[in-house]
């Protein structure tokens, strides 16, 4: 049993903290806004009102926050927890942030001799709830192995990617593919609808071909039901797309198709779909083509 502090109880954090409890770890939780810990408390977690108090005495500190600004505020600010966690703690950031932010975290913790990993996750609400996330990790390899007892309960697989910041870099590479698949599905379904094909039949083909993906299966079915309830909000995909574009600019890598996809995402957010699921970007593609996907 490990004494774990988990900070950030949004869609992803709540599920991860629950799986740590299920695995038998002793878990303290903190969230900036109240009212997110009731279920976890009923399962044995201890809620703490102050982040500094929450990390005091922790063996492992884990957090999953919305964006770079939230990480900078909680971790790297003048009153950030990087200066407050115990020096013998192991700290893991599960957020999706820019590699530069991850490197700043590594540096801040290293100043005090604190072990740190950048370990963003792939997956959404269901994977977080069921311990089925896929974790990509950057940092010291020995620290990675030491973290496995708390990474295994939250994930289906874990992938050590090498140096500090490589977890963050891998997450952006993966999310480039996620965004591209959503764009491709929206374009393909628009074309199929306009061509007079039955979209249920189209999905039947997509589910068995050599280019099938779980995204096509799950998102395609939801499109036909008109269901865009959020597991991963579109405004967060826009945030990630901008991080991808920033990384590509820094490395001088052309990403023309992703640039086009980011334009679609921006238009979908401007149309008011930002709080819906990331798949809501297909709505603007359907609108462009003059078609509706839902029956």
N, C-alpha and C positions, 0 to 999 in steps of 0.2 A: 504493500500500500504506500502510495506517495501523497504527500501534502501538496495539492495543486491549487493555484489561484487562477481562475479564468475570468478575463475581463472582456466585456462586450457580449451582450446576450440578444443579438439580433437573430435573424432567420438561421444563420449558420452557427453562431456561437451557442445558442440554447441547445441545439442538437448535439454538438460536440461535448459540451459540459455534461449533458445527460449520459452520454456514452462513457465518459470518464467515471461517473458515479456507478454506472452499471458494471464497470470493470473492477470496482472495489476501491477506487481512489478516494481519498478525503478531499472534498472540493469546496473551496470558498469562491463566491462569485460576486462580481460588481458590474453594474451597468450605469451609464451616465444618467439615463432617465429611469425613474422607479417603475415598479409594476411588472417587470419582466422575469422575476425569479420565483414566482409563487409555485409553479410546478416543480422546479428544481428543489426548492426548499422542502416540499412535501416528500421528495425522494431522498432527502438527507443532506442537501447542500446548505451551506451557511452563507447568507447574504451579508455583505459588508457595505456600508454607505460611502466609505472613503477609499479611493484607489490606493493611497499610500498605506492605509491600515490593512487593506486586502493583501498587499504583497509582503507585508512584514512577516518574516519567519517562513515564507514559502520555499519549498524545495524546487518547485517548478512553477513558472509563471507563463501562462499562455494567453494570447489575445487575438481576437478577430474583429477588426474595425472596418468602417465603411470605405475610408479613403486615406490618402496621404495626409490631408489636413488633420484628420482625427488622430492618426499615429503621431504626427509631429506635436500635437497638443498634449496628448496623454503621455507620450514617451520622451520626447526630445526637448520640450519646453523647459523654462527655468525651474518649474516645479514638477518636471516630468518624472516618471517612475524609474527611468534609467539611472537616476542618481539615488534611488531609494530601495531597489531590490537588494536582498542579501547578496553578498559577494560570492557565496557558494551556491547560488541559485542557478538554474538552467532556464533560460528565457526563449520562448518560441513565438514568433509573429506569424500568424496564419492568414493575415490580410493580403489582399491584392494591391500592391503599391509599386511605385517606380523603383527600379533597381537602385537609383541614387538614394532614395529614402532608406532602403534596406541597408545600404553601405553606411549611411549615417548612423543607423541603429547599431550596426556591428561596431563602429568606432566608438560610440558613446558607451556601450557596455564594456568594450575592451579596455577602456581607460580605467575601469574599476576591477578588471580581471573577471568579469561575469561572462559565462558561456552563453552564446546566442546563436540561434538559427533563423534564417528566413525560410518559411515553410508554407507558402500559399497552397490552397487546395482547389482541386477541380471537383465539380458536383454542385448540387443545390439542396433545396430543403429536404427532400426525401433521403438523399445520400447522407446528409448531416445527421438526420434523425436516426438512421439505421446503421450508422458506422461504416458507410460505404464510400467515403470520399477517397480521392486519389491525391496523395501529398507529394509535392516536389520540394526538395530541401537543398539549401545552400549553406555552407559553413564548414567548420572543422569536422572531419569524418568521425573522429572519436566522440565528439559531442553528439553527432547524429546517432551513433549506436547507443549512447547513454539515454537518448530521448525516446527510443523505441517503445519502452513500456507505456508511455503516454500517447505516442503516435499510433500505435497499433489499434487501440480501442476505437479510434475515430475514423479508421480508414480501411479500405479494401486492399490498397497497395501503397507502398512508400518507395520513393525514388530519390536516391542521393545523387545530386547533380554536380557536386564539386564545390568550387570556391564560393565565398561570401557573395551574395547577390544572384547566384545562379538559379536559386529557387524562383526569385522574382522574375528573372529573365525567361525561364521556362514557362511560367504562368502566362506571360504575355504572348509567347509563341503559340501556346495552346489556345488562348482566347482569340487570337487571330483566326485560327481554324474554326472555332465556334461561330464567330461572327460571319465568316465566309460561308459556312454551311447554311446559316439562317437566310442570308441573302440569296444563295443559290436555290434554296427550297422555295422561297417566295417568288423568285423569277420563274422557276420551273412550273410551279402550280398556277401562276398567272397565265403562262403560255398554254398549259394543258387545259385550263378552264376556257380560255378564249378559242382554243381549237376544238372545243366540244367534247372533250374527254370527260368521263366520269371520274371525279377526284378520288373516290374510294378505290376504283380500279387502278388508278395511278399509284396510290400508296401501296396497293398490293404488289405492284411490280417493284417499286422502290425497296420494299422490305426483303426482297429475295435476291436482288442483283449484286454484282461484285462491288458496286458503289454504295451499298446500303450503309446507314449509320443509325445509331440510337436516336440521334437528333431528328432525322427525317421521320422515324417511326413515331416518337412521342409528340413532337411539335406538329407533324402532319395531322395526326388524329385530333389534337386540340384545335387546330385551325378549322377543321370541318365542323367542330362543335361550337366554334366561336368563343372558345375558352382561352383567355389570356390572363388568368389569375396568376399573380406573381410568385414564382419560386426564385427567380433572379431578375430583378427589376431592370427595365430597359435603360433607365438613367445610369445604372451602374455599368451596363455594357458600353454606354457612351463614354463614361469615365475610363474604362479599360481601353477602348479604341483610341482615345487620345494618348494614353500611356504607350500603346503600341506604336502610334505614329511618332511620338517623341523618341522612343528607342530607335526606330528605323532611321529617323533623321540623324541622330547621333552617330549611328553606325554606317550612314550613307548607303542604306539598302532601299531600293525602290520597292514600293508596295502598292502598285496602281489599283489592283482589285480591292484591297482593303481600304484605300482612300475612297473608292466609290461606295463601299459598304458603309463607311463612316458618314458619308453624305446622307445615305438612306436612314441611318440611325438618328442623325441630327434632325432630319425632317419629321421622323416619327415622334421624337420628343417634342418638337415644336407643335406638332398636331395634337398634343395632349396625352400621349400614350406612355409618358416616362415612368409612371408608377405601375404600369402593367408589366407582364412578363416580357423578357427580352425578345421573345418571338413576335411581339406586336409590331416589330419593324416590317413584317410582311404586309401589314395593313396598307402602308403607303404604296407598296409595289402593286398590290391588288387595285388600289384606287387609281394609280397611274394607268393601269390596263383596263379600267372600267369593269372590274369583276369583283364578286364576293365569293369568299371561300366557304362560309358556313352554309349548311343546308337550310 
